[in-house]
Amino acid sequence: MKGRVQWYDLASQRGRLTTSAGRSLPFRLAESVGNIQGGDIVGFRVQSDGGQVQAVGLRIIQTCVDYLNDQERGLVNQFHSTVAIQP
């Protein structure tokens, strides 16, 4: 399956994602996935453990930054051309 990370807490290694079908699922990272952040697109499997359904086996498909660069390039360029960033 495929979804987008809503949030991830590095300290507890827990987070939540939204599937491509719009369902919200919790996840916990026991393995090293990399620098996962909110907005990242991930692949995963769904597992039921004691009645609770959760996402397992997460792998990053596309980071949020890469998604914005690929899909929203016009918007990013417009933002940079209209906002003066002060040093």
N, C-alpha and C positions, 0 to 999 in steps of 0.2 A: 504494500500500500504506500501511498504518498500523502504528505501533509506538511503543515507549516508550524514551526515552534512558536507558541504564544509567549512563553517565558521559561527560563532555566536558572536555577539557583546552584551555583558552583559548590557552595559549602555543603549543601545537603545532597547534591547530585540528583535532585528531583526537578521535574518540570511538567509542562502541559503543552499539548499540541492540538491542532485542529486538522482533522482528516480532510481530504479533498471532497468528501461527501458532507462536510460540515459538522461532524461529530467531534466532541472534545474528549481527549483521552489523557490520563496521567502517564508519566514515564519516569523511570529511574535509570541512570547510567551506571552500570557496574563496570563497564569496560571503557577504555579510552576511545572516544569518538573524535576528539579534536576540540577545537575551540567553538563549541556550539553556542549560538546566541538566538535571541528572539528574532523572528522573521526568517530564519533559515528554512529552506525546503529540505525535508528529510524523507528517506524511505524507511519502512519499518514493518514489523509483523504485529498482529494483534494476538494477545494471549490472555486467557481467563485463569485467574489464580484465586481460588477460594471465593468465587462469585464476583470478584472485581476484575473488570476488563482493563487492560493496560497495553501500551505500546512497548515492544521490546525489539532488540536488534537494530537500533537506530543507526543510520549511516547518512552522512551529509550528501545531498544531491547538488545543492546550489546554496551558497551563502546569500544572505540578505543583500549584502553590498553588490555581489555579482548580479543578482536578480535586478536590482535597481539600475545597474550599468547596462544590462541587456535590454530590459523591458521599458524602462522609464528614462532613457537617455535624454529625450527632448525636455522632459520635466526637470531633470537634473541640470541640464544646460541653461534652461530658463531661470532656475533658482540662482545659479552661480552668476548669471548676467544681471540679475536684478538686486542681489544682496551684496552690499559692500562689507567684507569681513575685515574688521580692524585688528591689527597686530597687537 
